[in-house]
């Protein structure tokens, strides 16, 4: 999943070999382990609020919000 959704956020897929750190997914509050592919979601108007999501959690968020993901701070 790559691209922009509603001009609100930019989404980039991180390949497993690129994932060198662990993060906390705001969708499920579980750890995204180093070496696990995932999505980086960056608000266009606030890039410092980027978040790392499990791919499935991000897809569920987009589906749940009908393409308008809520901002997780």
C-alpha positions as CSV (number, residue, x, y, z in Angstrom):
1,X,0.0,0.0,0.0
2,X,1.7,3.1,-1.1
3,X,0.6,6.6,-1.9
4,X,-1.6,9.4,-0.5
5,X,-5.1,9.1,1.1
6,X,-7.3,12.1,0.9
7,X,-4.2,14.4,0.8
8,X,-4.1,13.9,4.6
9,X,-1.2,11.4,4.9
10,X,1.5,9.8,2.8
11,X,2.1,6.1,3.2
12,X,5.3,4.2,2.5
13,X,5.8,0.5,2.8
14,X,9.0,-0.5,4.7
15,X,10.5,-3.7,3.4
16,X,11.7,-6.2,6.1
17,X,15.3,-5.7,5.3
18,X,14.8,-1.9,5.8
19,X,13.2,-2.3,9.2
20,X,16.1,-2.0,11.6
21,X,14.2,-0.7,14.7
22,X,11.2,-1.8,16.7
23,X,8.1,0.5,16.8
24,X,4.8,0.5,18.6
25,X,1.8,0.2,16.2
26,X,-1.0,2.7,17.1
27,X,-3.6,0.4,15.5
28,X,-3.1,-2.5,17.9
29,X,-0.6,-1.2,20.4
30,X,1.7,-4.2,19.8
31,X,5.3,-4.1,18.8
32,X,6.5,-4.0,15.2
33,X,9.7,-6.0,15.4
34,X,12.9,-5.1,13.6
35,X,13.0,-7.1,10.4
36,X,9.2,-6.9,10.0
37,X,7.7,-5.2,7.0
38,X,5.2,-2.4,7.8
39,X,3.8,1.0,6.8
40,X,5.1,4.4,7.7
41,X,2.2,6.9,7.7
42,X,3.2,10.6,7.6
43,X,0.6,13.4,7.9
44,X,1.3,15.8,5.1
45,X,0.8,18.9,7.3
46,X,2.7,17.5,10.3
47,X,5.5,15.1,9.2
48,X,7.0,15.0,12.7
49,X,3.8,13.0,13.7
50,X,4.7,10.0,11.5
51,X,3.7,6.6,12.8
52,X,4.7,3.1,12.0
53,X,1.8,0.6,11.5
54,X,1.5,-3.1,10.9
55,X,0.3,-3.4,7.3
56,X,-2.9,-5.2,8.3
57,X,-3.6,-2.6,11.0
58,X,-3.2,0.2,8.5
59,X,-5.5,-1.5,6.0
60,X,-8.1,-2.0,8.7
61,X,-7.8,1.7,9.7
62,X,-8.3,2.9,6.1
63,X,-11.3,0.5,5.7
64,X,-12.8,1.5,9.1
65,X,-12.5,5.2,8.4
66,X,-13.4,5.0,4.7
67,X,-10.1,6.4,3.5
68,X,-9.9,9.1,6.1
69,X,-7.6,7.8,8.8
70,X,-7.8,9.4,12.2
71,X,-4.7,11.1,13.5
72,X,-2.8,9.1,16.2
73,X,-0.7,11.3,18.4
